[in-house]
Amino acid sequence: MTSIHLLDYVKSDGEFKENLLGRSNLQGKERVLCFDAAGGTLLWKYEYDCPYKISYPAGPRCTPTVHAGKVYALGAMGNLFCLDAAKGTVLWSKDFPKDYGAARRT
């Protein structure tokens, strides 16, 4: 079965406003979604809390990469996940700001 993997963001509060000179502060979840390519049926979903504190909080900026049965997804706030491509379970993860002191581009 061929599948398609996407990354998106679902707000739980706040209103999206483009703010190129300032930062928005939204509460929500980033999600990695897996769909059946033939029929569009959702096969699995992995989601995690991810407050956005960035100037353009319209969602993740990267497309998940699939290789050797694994899905790699990098969210807008620096959360990297390696998921099992068939089940959506987390194999490992890194939080770039927390684990490596990486600065976020806001």
Secondary structure, DSSP 8 states (H G I E B T S, - for coil): --EEEEEEEEESSS-----TTS---B-EEEEEEEEETTT--EEEEEEEE--B-SS--SS-----EEETTEEEEE-TTSEEEEEETTT--EEEEEEHHHHH------
